[in-house]
Amino acid sequence: MLLLFLLCSPLGAAELRMDVQLRWRGVPVAVPSAELAGATGQTVRLTRFAAIVAGVVLMRAEGGTVQLDGQYGFLDAESGRLALTLRNVPDGDYHGLEFQLGLPAAVNHGDPGQWSAGHSLNPIVNGLHWGWAGGYVFTAIEGRWRAAASGVSTEHAIDERGFSYHLATDARVMRVGFVALVQVAGPTTVSLALDLGKAVGGHALAADDGSESTHSGEGDALATTLAKAMERAWFFLEAKPTVVAEDVRRPAPRSEEIPGLVTSSATTPRPFVVPAGFPQPELPADNPLTQEGVALGEALFQDQRLSAGYLQSCASCHAAPRSFSDGQATSAGVDGIRGTRSSMPLFNLAWSPNYAWDGAKPRIRDQVRAAMTNPIEMKADLTVVVAELNRDAGLRDKFAVAFGSPEITADRVDLALEQFLLTLLAADSKFDRSLRGAEQLTEEEQQGFALFVTEYDPARGRRGADCFHCHGGALFTDFGLRSNGLDLVSADGGRALVTGKKTDAGKFKTPSLRNVAVTAPYMHDGRLATLEDVIAHYDHGVKRAATLDPNLAKHPAAGLALTAGEQRALVAFLRTLTDSTVSAAPAGFRGR
């Protein structure tokens, strides 16, 4: 295949943007997708495509290469992240372009905590790091499928199954290349197409024979076949100068422009120490942690004046001994009215990309405000709250120290609470100590851990519980929004109430399993009372809803058939994730 494209420009170094267009058998496709034609009359719905790009090489027309080592990209269809920008590309004529889906071995197995917040290889950004299994998933393609003879509407998709293809390991780095004469002369965009129909659409699926999943284990022929198909599924479209739109983005606000935030020379910076093995979080740049701000937020967390009638504080539904949850299926507000969702525990919030069970709130301060003003929670009238707090001379002194002036505003209350909540960390459990050799798991706990990180794949002789798909890595969550099969049709729309998308119906945020032993009951509505109930649900209680996550939908309808001993082992392992230091009130924690 020979593709020619000539452009003229002065010498220099430029940005080269790679845009990727997704297709299914030649037709543009969005992810999540509608029903697509699969092999042998089957229908397919794509729910995920994500990949890591590295090792870009440009072949000079006059000979030699330009290797853009150390530059990485992350592609994710659902979030619309289908482009990457390469920097410091020398101007010139090139007659070839190559890249790989995957990473060099040293990078693949390096410490994921080395990557800065927002970096393509930060696990919080890409959700493709395998944690203790080692390395990254290079390409993930997931979805749902139905046999040709089914004819049952996906509205009640009991007969739909899932597929989950995770291509990885050093032996399966996928290399893609084109012959394409491109002249880089200033900012340039190369447009590529990836035909997922060619990558996986010709692959016939069958129930429980191993064709629905691969985790790229040694000797896995399906992973090798799919990796080779992925290499051949890319097409070069065109290259052209990048159209640089006028930058209308507002510059980052100065501290004096942020509502409620006034810098003060009297404050002491509060260090945020990232625990070993954790990824780098993106802390709010407009609300830097200070000792005084954290202490103020600590006091406000216990202050009942933040609610109507001064009947509740934040701590009323987020108690320290329960890892800042409340032990109720659903919490009661100031009027005794119970909500429809369980009180989420509060720890490791610095790593979360959004908040609440449906991910509706982008920042902690937004979630704080929502809880205070929700009519069936704290039901606060902010005007009344602010007026009452401003009558407290001692509290005004604390605001003066933390924010530079004594004025108490609703925005400053939010910021102080955000600072305090960012400091609640869970990172020192028995499991963590076992990783560093300070403690040893029992044989039963080790068995539970092995089940936790092993895929259920009887066709390849693997007997696991598949927990790590959603709860892998140091944080024990991927922060994804998923349907886990609690109901065929969820009474609570979940994420769909935020996005308005039918494909998000019944999806809720994946909670961390850290401290899970002290945060019962479980699920978004607290319907499962014990860890044993949770394990039983995933073993044999999953309902095959239309939006069920593919990593659960690929399991047999009868479930995993874990033995009683295996289920006990999983519970034993989950109990090793308790961090007693976050279950106790921080030093200096005082209520009103």
C-alpha positions as CSV (number, residue, x, y, z in Angstrom):
1,M,0.0,0.0,0.0
2,L,1.5,3.3,-1.1
3,L,0.0,6.6,0.1
4,L,1.5,9.9,-1.0
5,F,1.1,13.2,0.7
6,L,3.3,16.2,0.1
7,L,3.4,19.4,2.1
8,C,5.9,22.3,2.2
9,S,7.1,24.2,5.3
10,P,10.2,25.7,6.9
11,L,12.6,23.6,8.9
12,G,12.1,23.1,12.7
13,A,10.5,20.8,15.2
14,A,6.8,20.3,15.3
15,E,3.9,18.6,17.0
16,L,2.6,15.6,15.2
17,R,-1.0,14.6,16.0
18,M,-2.3,11.1,15.4
19,D,-6.1,11.0,15.0
20,V,-7.8,7.6,15.1
21,Q,-11.2,6.9,13.5
22,L,-12.9,3.7,14.6
23,R,-14.8,1.6,12.0
24,W,-16.6,-1.7,11.8
25,R,-16.1,-3.4,8.5
26,G,-15.5,-0.1,6.8
27,V,-18.3,1.9,8.4
28,P,-17.6,4.5,11.2
29,V,-18.6,3.2,14.6
30,A,-19.0,4.8,18.0
31,V,-18.3,3.0,21.3
32,P,-20.6,2.0,23.0
33,S,-22.1,0.8,19.8
34,A,-25.5,-0.3,18.5
35,E,-25.8,-3.8,17.3
36,L,-23.2,-4.8,14.7
37,A,-22.9,-7.8,12.3
38,G,-20.5,-10.3,13.7
39,A,-19.3,-13.6,12.3
40,T,-21.7,-16.3,11.1
41,G,-24.8,-14.2,11.7
42,Q,-24.0,-13.2,15.3
43,T,-24.7,-9.7,16.6
44,V,-22.2,-7.8,18.5
45,R,-22.3,-4.6,20.7
46,L,-19.0,-3.0,21.5
47,T,-18.7,-1.4,25.0
48,R,-15.0,-0.7,25.3
49,F,-12.0,-0.1,23.2
50,A,-8.8,1.2,24.9
51,A,-5.1,0.9,24.0
52,I,-1.7,2.2,24.8
53,V,0.5,3.5,22.0
54,A,4.3,3.8,22.1
55,G,7.4,3.4,20.0
56,V,6.5,5.8,17.2
57,V,9.1,5.8,14.4
58,L,9.2,7.9,11.3
59,M,11.3,6.8,8.3
60,R,13.1,9.6,6.6
61,A,12.8,9.8,2.8
62,E,16.5,10.2,2.5
63,G,17.3,7.3,4.8
64,G,17.4,6.9,8.6
65,T,14.7,7.1,11.2
66,V,13.4,9.4,13.8
67,Q,12.5,7.4,16.9
68,L,10.1,9.1,19.3
69,D,11.1,7.0,22.3
70,G,9.6,7.9,25.7
71,Q,6.4,9.4,24.2
72,Y,3.2,7.5,25.0
73,G,-0.4,7.7,24.1
74,F,-3.6,6.4,25.6
75,L,-6.7,5.8,23.4
76,D,-10.1,5.3,24.9
77,A,-13.2,5.3,22.7
78,E,-15.9,5.7,25.4
79,S,-14.4,9.0,26.7
80,G,-13.7,10.2,23.1
81,R,-9.9,10.1,23.7
82,L,-8.9,9.0,20.2
83,A,-5.9,11.1,19.4
84,L,-2.3,11.6,20.7
85,T,0.2,14.3,20.2
86,L,3.9,13.7,19.6
87,R,6.3,16.6,20.3
88,N,9.6,17.7,19.0
89,V,9.2,15.9,15.6
90,P,11.8,17.3,13.2
91,D,10.5,18.9,10.1
92,G,11.2,16.9,6.9
93,D,10.0,14.4,4.4
94,Y,9.1,10.9,5.7
95,H,8.1,7.9,3.7
96,G,7.0,5.6,6.6
97,L,5.3,5.6,9.9
98,E,5.4,2.9,12.5
99,F,4.1,2.5,16.1
100,Q,3.3,-0.2,18.5
101,L,0.4,-1.1,20.8
102,G,2.3,-2.0,23.9
103,L,5.3,-1.0,25.9
104,P,9.0,-1.9,26.2
105,A,9.5,-4.6,28.8
106,A,11.3,-2.2,31.2
107,V,8.4,0.3,31.1
108,N,5.7,-2.4,31.1
109,H,7.1,-3.9,34.4
110,G,8.3,-0.7,36.0
111,D,6.7,1.1,38.9
112,P,3.4,2.6,37.7
113,G,3.7,5.2,40.5
114,Q,6.5,6.9,38.6
115,W,4.0,8.5,36.1
116,S,2.7,12.0,36.9
117,A,-1.0,12.8,37.3
118,G,-2.5,13.0,33.9
119,H,0.2,11.0,32.2
120,S,-1.0,8.4,29.7
121,L,0.7,5.6,31.7
122,N,-0.8,6.6,35.0
123,P,-3.1,3.8,36.0
124,I,-5.8,6.3,37.1
125,V,-5.8,7.7,33.5
126,N,-5.8,4.5,31.5
127,G,-7.3,1.8,33.8
128,L,-5.1,-0.7,32.0
129,H,-2.6,-1.7,34.6
130,W,-2.8,-5.2,35.9
131,G,-1.5,-4.4,39.4
132,W,0.0,-7.5,41.0
133,A,-0.3,-9.6,37.9
134,G,2.4,-7.3,36.4
135,G,2.4,-5.0,33.5
136,Y,-0.3,-3.2,31.4
137,V,-3.0,-4.4,29.2
138,F,-1.9,-3.1,25.7
139,T,-5.4,-3.3,24.1
140,A,-8.8,-4.0,25.6
141,I,-11.8,-4.7,23.5
142,E,-15.0,-5.7,25.3
143,G,-18.7,-6.1,24.5
144,R,-21.8,-8.2,24.3
145,W,-22.8,-10.8,21.7
146,R,-25.8,-12.9,20.8
147,A,-26.2,-15.9,18.6
148,A,-27.8,-15.7,15.2
149,A,-30.9,-17.7,16.1
150,S,-31.7,-15.8,19.3
151,G,-34.0,-13.0,18.1
152,V,-34.5,-11.8,21.6
153,S,-34.5,-8.0,22.1
154,T,-31.6,-6.5,24.0
155,E,-34.1,-4.7,26.1
156,H,-34.3,-8.0,28.1
157,A,-30.9,-9.4,27.2
158,I,-31.0,-12.6,29.2
159,D,-29.5,-14.5,26.3
160,E,-26.8,-12.0,25.6
161,R,-23.3,-13.0,26.6
162,G,-20.1,-11.0,27.0
163,F,-16.7,-11.0,25.5
164,S,-13.5,-9.5,26.9
165,Y,-10.3,-9.5,25.0
166,H,-7.2,-8.1,26.9
167,L,-4.1,-8.3,24.7
168,A,-0.9,-8.0,26.7
169,T,2.5,-9.4,27.8
170,D,5.8,-8.6,26.3
171,A,5.5,-11.3,23.7
172,R,2.4,-9.7,22.2
173,V,3.4,-6.2,21.5
174,M,1.5,-5.3,18.3
175,R,3.5,-3.4,15.6
176,V,1.7,-1.3,13.0
177,G,3.3,0.3,10.0
178,F,2.5,2.2,6.8
179,V,4.3,3.3,3.7
180,A,3.3,6.9,3.6
181,L,5.2,9.9,2.3
182,V,4.4,12.7,4.8
183,Q,6.1,16.0,5.1
184,V,6.2,17.5,8.6
185,A,6.4,21.2,8.2
186,G,4.9,22.7,11.3
187,P,2.0,21.2,13.3
188,T,0.8,18.2,11.3
189,T,-2.1,15.7,11.7
190,V,-2.0,12.1,10.5
191,S,-5.4,10.5,10.3
192,L,-5.6,6.7,10.8
193,A,-8.5,4.3,10.8
194,L,-8.8,1.2,13.0
195,D,-11.4,-1.3,11.7
196,L,-12.5,-3.2,14.8
197,G,-14.6,-5.4,12.6
198,K,-11.4,-6.7,11.0
199,A,-9.7,-7.0,14.4
200,V,-12.5,-9.1,16.1
201,G,-15.5,-9.1,13.8
202,G,-14.5,-12.2,12.0
203,H,-14.0,-14.1,15.2
204,A,-16.8,-16.6,15.8
205,L,-18.0,-16.7,19.4
206,A,-19.4,-19.7,21.3
207,A,-20.4,-20.1,24.9
208,D,-17.9,-21.4,27.4
209,D,-15.3,-22.7,24.9
210,G,-12.7,-20.0,25.6
211,S,-13.6,-17.9,22.6
212,E,-15.3,-15.1,24.6
213,S,-12.2,-14.0,26.5
214,T,-8.4,-13.9,26.6
215,H,-6.0,-12.6,29.2
216,S,-3.0,-13.3,27.0
217,G,-1.7,-16.1,29.1
218,E,1.3,-18.2,27.9
219,G,0.3,-20.4,25.1
220,D,-3.0,-18.7,24.5
221,A,-3.6,-19.1,20.8
222,L,-6.6,-16.8,20.7
223,A,-4.6,-13.9,22.1
224,T,-1.9,-14.4,19.4
225,T,-4.6,-14.6,16.7
226,L,-6.3,-11.4,17.9
227,A,-3.0,-9.6,18.2
228,K,-2.0,-10.3,14.6
229,A,-5.5,-9.3,13.4
230,M,-5.2,-6.1,15.3
231,E,-1.9,-5.3,13.5
232,R,-3.6,-5.7,10.1
233,A,-6.7,-3.7,11.1
234,W,-5.1,-0.2,10.8
235,F,-5.3,2.0,7.7
236,F,-3.6,5.2,6.8
237,L,-6.1,7.9,5.7
238,E,-4.3,11.2,5.2
239,A,-1.8,13.7,6.5
240,K,-2.4,17.5,6.5
241,P,-1.4,20.6,8.4
242,T,-3.0,20.8,11.8
243,V,-5.7,23.4,11.9
244,V,-4.8,25.5,14.9
245,A,-8.0,27.1,16.3
246,E,-7.7,30.3,18.3
247,D,-7.1,29.3,21.9
248,V,-10.2,30.5,23.7
249,R,-9.4,28.6,26.9
250,R,-9.4,30.7,30.0
251,P,-6.0,30.8,31.7
252,A,-5.7,29.1,35.0
253,P,-7.2,31.3,37.7
254,R,-4.9,33.1,40.1
255,S,-5.6,32.2,43.8
256,E,-7.3,35.6,44.4
257,E,-9.8,34.8,41.6
258,I,-11.0,31.5,43.2
259,P,-14.2,31.9,45.1
260,G,-13.5,31.6,48.8
261,L,-9.8,31.1,48.5
262,V,-7.4,33.8,49.6
263,T,-3.8,33.0,50.1
264,S,-2.3,33.6,53.5
265,S,1.3,33.7,54.6
266,A,0.2,32.3,58.0
267,T,-0.6,28.9,56.6
268,T,1.7,25.9,56.7
269,P,1.8,23.6,53.7
270,R,0.4,20.1,54.4
271,P,2.5,17.4,52.6
272,F,0.6,14.8,50.7
273,V,2.7,11.6,50.8
274,V,1.7,9.1,48.1
275,P,1.8,5.5,49.6
276,A,4.2,3.1,48.0
277,G,2.7,1.4,45.0
278,F,0.0,3.9,44.5
279,P,-0.3,6.0,41.4
280,Q,0.2,9.8,41.5
281,P,-3.0,11.6,42.2
282,E,-4.1,14.9,40.7
283,L,-4.6,17.2,43.7
284,P,-6.7,20.3,43.2
285,A,-4.4,23.1,42.1
286,D,-6.8,25.7,43.3
287,N,-7.1,24.4,46.9
288,P,-3.6,23.5,48.1
289,L,-3.4,21.5,51.4
290,T,-2.4,23.4,54.5
291,Q,-2.3,22.3,58.1
292,E,-4.7,25.0,59.0
293,G,-7.1,24.3,56.2
294,V,-7.2,20.6,57.0
295,A,-7.7,21.2,60.7
296,L,-10.6,23.6,59.9
297,G,-12.2,21.0,57.6
298,E,-11.8,18.4,60.3
299,A,-13.8,20.6,62.7
300,L,-16.5,21.4,60.1
301,F,-16.9,17.7,59.3
302,Q,-18.3,17.2,62.9
303,D,-20.2,20.5,63.0
304,Q,-24.0,20.0,63.0
305,R,-24.6,23.6,62.1
306,L,-24.0,22.6,58.5
307,S,-27.5,21.0,58.5
308,A,-31.1,22.2,58.8
309,G,-32.1,22.5,62.5
310,Y,-28.5,21.7,63.4
311,L,-29.4,18.0,63.6
312,Q,-26.6,16.3,61.6
313,S,-23.0,16.7,60.7
314,C,-21.1,15.0,57.9
315,A,-19.9,12.5,60.5
316,S,-23.5,11.4,61.2
317,C,-23.4,9.3,58.0
318,H,-19.6,8.9,57.7
319,A,-18.3,7.5,61.0
320,A,-14.6,6.9,61.5
321,P,-14.9,3.4,62.9
322,R,-16.7,2.3,59.8
323,S,-14.1,3.8,57.5
324,F,-16.3,6.9,57.3
325,S,-19.5,5.1,56.3
326,D,-22.6,4.5,58.5
327,G,-23.5,0.8,58.5
328,Q,-27.0,1.5,57.1
329,A,-28.4,0.2,53.9
330,T,-29.6,3.7,53.1
331,S,-29.0,6.8,55.3
332,A,-31.7,8.9,57.0
333,G,-31.5,12.7,56.6
334,V,-32.4,15.4,59.1
335,D,-36.2,14.7,58.6
336,G,-35.8,11.0,59.1
337,I,-36.4,10.4,55.4
338,R,-34.2,7.6,54.0
339,G,-32.5,8.0,50.7
340,T,-32.2,5.4,48.0
341,R,-28.5,4.9,48.1
342,S,-25.9,3.7,50.7
343,S,-23.5,6.1,52.4
344,M,-20.1,5.6,50.6
345,P,-17.0,5.3,52.8
346,L,-14.6,8.2,52.6
347,F,-10.9,7.4,52.0
348,N,-8.4,7.6,49.1
349,L,-10.6,10.3,47.5
350,A,-7.6,12.0,46.0
351,W,-7.4,9.4,43.3
352,S,-11.1,9.4,42.3
353,P,-12.0,11.1,39.0
354,N,-15.5,11.7,40.2
355,Y,-17.8,11.3,43.3
356,A,-21.1,9.8,44.3
357,W,-22.5,6.4,43.3
358,D,-23.3,7.7,39.8
359,G,-20.1,9.8,39.4
360,A,-22.2,13.0,39.0
361,K,-19.9,15.2,41.0
362,P,-16.5,16.1,39.5
363,R,-14.8,17.4,42.7
364,I,-15.0,16.7,46.4
365,R,-16.2,20.2,47.1
366,D,-19.2,19.6,44.7
367,Q,-20.1,16.4,46.5
368,V,-19.8,18.2,49.9
369,R,-22.2,20.9,48.7
370,A,-24.6,18.4,47.3
371,A,-24.8,16.5,50.6
372,M,-25.4,19.7,52.6
373,T,-28.2,21.0,50.4
374,N,-29.9,17.8,49.4
375,P,-33.5,18.0,50.8
376,I,-33.5,14.4,52.0
377,E,-29.9,14.6,53.5
378,M,-28.6,17.6,55.5
379,K,-31.2,20.0,53.9
380,A,-29.1,23.0,54.6
381,D,-30.1,26.6,53.7
382,L,-26.6,27.9,52.9
383,T,-27.6,31.5,53.7
384,V,-28.7,30.4,57.2
385,V,-25.7,28.2,57.7
386,V,-23.2,30.9,56.7
387,A,-24.9,33.5,59.0
388,E,-24.8,31.1,61.9
389,L,-21.2,30.2,61.4
390,N,-20.2,33.8,61.2
391,R,-21.6,34.4,64.7
392,D,-18.9,32.2,66.0
393,A,-15.9,34.4,66.8
394,G,-13.6,31.4,67.4
395,L,-14.5,29.8,64.1
396,R,-14.0,33.1,62.3
397,D,-10.5,33.2,63.7
398,K,-9.8,29.7,62.3
399,F,-11.1,30.9,58.9
400,A,-8.8,33.9,59.1
401,V,-5.8,31.7,59.6
402,A,-6.7,29.2,56.9
403,F,-7.9,31.7,54.2
404,G,-6.4,35.0,55.1
405,S,-9.5,36.8,56.3
406,P,-12.2,35.9,58.9
407,E,-15.2,35.9,56.4
408,I,-17.0,32.6,56.4
409,T,-18.6,31.7,53.0
410,A,-20.2,28.6,51.6
411,D,-17.3,28.2,49.1
412,R,-14.8,28.4,51.9
413,V,-16.7,25.7,53.9
414,D,-16.5,23.5,50.8
415,L,-12.8,24.1,50.3
416,A,-11.9,23.3,54.0
417,L,-13.9,20.1,53.9
418,E,-12.3,19.1,50.7
419,Q,-8.8,19.6,52.2
420,F,-9.7,17.4,55.2
421,L,-11.2,14.7,53.1
422,L,-8.2,14.5,50.8
423,T,-6.1,13.5,53.8
424,L,-8.1,10.3,54.7
425,L,-5.9,7.5,53.4
426,A,-6.1,3.7,53.5
427,A,-2.8,2.1,52.6
428,D,-1.5,0.1,55.5
429,S,-3.5,-3.1,55.7
430,K,-2.3,-6.7,56.5
431,F,-2.2,-7.2,52.7
432,D,0.1,-4.1,52.2
433,R,2.4,-5.3,55.0
434,S,2.6,-8.7,53.4
435,L,3.7,-7.1,50.1
436,R,6.6,-5.5,51.9
437,G,7.5,-8.6,53.9
438,A,6.4,-7.3,57.3
439,E,3.5,-9.8,57.7
440,Q,2.5,-13.0,56.2
441,L,-0.9,-14.1,54.8
442,T,-2.4,-17.3,56.0
443,E,-2.8,-20.2,53.6
444,E,-6.5,-19.5,53.3
445,E,-5.9,-15.8,52.7
446,Q,-3.3,-16.6,50.0
447,Q,-5.8,-18.9,48.4
448,G,-8.3,-16.1,48.4
449,F,-5.8,-13.7,46.8
450,A,-5.0,-16.2,44.1
451,L,-8.7,-16.5,43.3
452,F,-9.1,-12.8,43.4
453,V,-6.5,-12.1,40.7
454,T,-7.3,-15.1,38.5
455,E,-9.7,-15.0,35.6
456,Y,-12.5,-17.5,35.4
457,D,-11.5,-19.4,32.3
458,P,-12.2,-23.2,32.6
459,A,-11.6,-23.7,28.9
460,R,-7.9,-22.9,29.6
461,G,-7.8,-24.6,33.0
462,R,-8.0,-21.4,35.1
463,R,-10.3,-21.4,38.1
464,G,-10.6,-17.9,39.4
465,A,-13.2,-15.4,40.7
466,D,-12.4,-12.6,38.2
467,C,-12.4,-9.9,40.9
468,F,-9.4,-8.0,39.6
469,H,-11.1,-6.8,36.4
470,C,-12.9,-4.1,38.4
471,H,-11.0,-4.2,41.7
472,G,-7.4,-4.6,40.6
473,G,-4.4,-2.5,41.5
474,A,-3.3,-0.7,44.6
475,L,-6.6,1.1,45.0
476,F,-8.7,-2.0,44.6
477,T,-11.0,-0.1,42.2
478,D,-10.8,1.1,38.6
479,F,-13.4,3.8,39.4
480,G,-15.5,2.5,36.5
481,L,-19.2,2.9,36.3
482,R,-20.7,-0.6,35.7
483,S,-23.7,-2.8,35.9
484,N,-22.9,-5.7,38.2
485,G,-26.1,-7.7,37.6
486,L,-28.1,-6.8,40.7
487,D,-31.4,-6.6,38.7
488,L,-32.6,-7.3,35.2
489,V,-34.0,-3.8,35.2
490,S,-32.6,-1.5,37.8
491,A,-35.2,0.6,39.7
492,D,-32.4,3.2,40.2
493,G,-31.2,4.5,36.8
494,G,-27.7,5.0,38.2
495,R,-25.3,6.6,35.7
496,A,-28.1,7.0,33.1
497,L,-29.7,9.7,35.4
498,V,-26.5,11.7,34.8
499,T,-25.8,11.0,31.1
500,G,-29.3,10.3,29.8
501,K,-27.9,7.3,27.9
502,K,-29.9,4.1,27.9
503,T,-26.5,2.2,27.8
504,D,-25.7,3.6,31.3
505,A,-28.9,2.2,32.9
506,G,-28.2,0.5,36.2
507,K,-24.5,1.4,36.2
508,F,-22.8,2.5,39.5
509,K,-19.3,3.4,40.5
510,T,-17.0,0.6,41.4
511,P,-16.1,1.0,45.1
512,S,-12.7,0.3,46.5
513,L,-12.5,-3.0,48.4
514,R,-10.0,-1.5,50.9
515,N,-11.7,-1.6,54.3
516,V,-14.6,-3.6,52.9
517,A,-14.8,-5.7,56.0
518,V,-15.9,-2.6,58.1
519,T,-18.2,-1.0,55.5
520,A,-21.2,-3.3,55.4
521,P,-23.8,-3.4,54.0
522,Y,-22.9,-3.5,50.4
523,M,-23.9,-2.4,46.9
524,H,-25.3,1.1,46.0
525,D,-28.6,0.4,48.0
526,G,-27.1,-1.7,50.8
527,R,-29.1,-4.8,49.8
528,L,-26.3,-7.3,50.6
529,A,-25.6,-7.6,54.4
530,T,-22.3,-9.5,54.5
531,L,-19.2,-10.3,52.5
532,E,-20.5,-13.8,52.2
533,D,-23.6,-12.4,50.5
534,V,-21.4,-10.4,48.1
535,I,-19.4,-13.5,47.1
536,A,-22.5,-15.5,46.6
537,H,-23.9,-12.8,44.3
538,Y,-20.9,-12.9,42.0
539,D,-20.7,-16.6,42.2
540,H,-24.3,-17.5,41.2
541,G,-26.6,-14.5,41.6
542,V,-25.7,-12.2,38.7
543,K,-28.8,-11.1,36.6
544,R,-28.1,-10.8,32.9
545,A,-29.2,-7.2,32.4
546,A,-28.9,-5.5,29.1
547,T,-26.1,-3.3,30.4
548,L,-24.3,-6.0,32.4
549,D,-20.6,-5.6,32.3
550,P,-19.0,-7.9,29.7
551,N,-16.5,-9.3,32.2
552,L,-19.5,-10.7,34.1
553,A,-21.7,-11.5,31.1
554,K,-19.0,-13.9,29.7
555,H,-19.5,-16.1,32.7
556,P,-21.9,-19.1,32.4
557,A,-25.6,-18.4,33.3
558,A,-25.2,-20.8,36.2
559,G,-22.3,-18.8,37.6
560,L,-18.7,-19.7,38.7
561,A,-19.5,-22.7,40.9
562,L,-17.0,-21.7,43.5
563,T,-16.8,-24.2,46.3
564,A,-17.8,-23.3,49.9
565,G,-14.1,-23.3,50.8
566,E,-13.1,-21.0,47.9
567,Q,-15.8,-18.6,48.9
568,R,-14.5,-18.6,52.5
569,A,-11.0,-18.0,51.2
570,L,-12.1,-15.0,49.2
571,V,-13.8,-13.5,52.3
572,A,-10.6,-14.2,54.3
573,F,-8.6,-12.3,51.8
574,L,-11.0,-9.4,51.7
575,R,-10.6,-9.1,55.5
576,T,-6.9,-8.5,55.0
577,L,-7.6,-5.2,53.3
578,T,-8.7,-3.4,56.5
579,D,-6.5,-0.4,57.5
580,S,-7.1,0.2,61.2
581,T,-5.5,3.7,61.0
582,V,-8.2,5.1,58.8
583,S,-10.9,3.4,60.9
584,A,-9.9,5.5,63.9
585,A,-10.5,9.2,64.1
586,P,-7.5,11.3,63.1
587,A,-5.5,13.0,65.9
588,G,-7.2,16.2,67.0
589,F,-10.6,15.2,65.7
590,R,-13.1,17.1,67.8
591,G,-16.8,17.7,67.3
592,R,-18.9,20.7,68.4
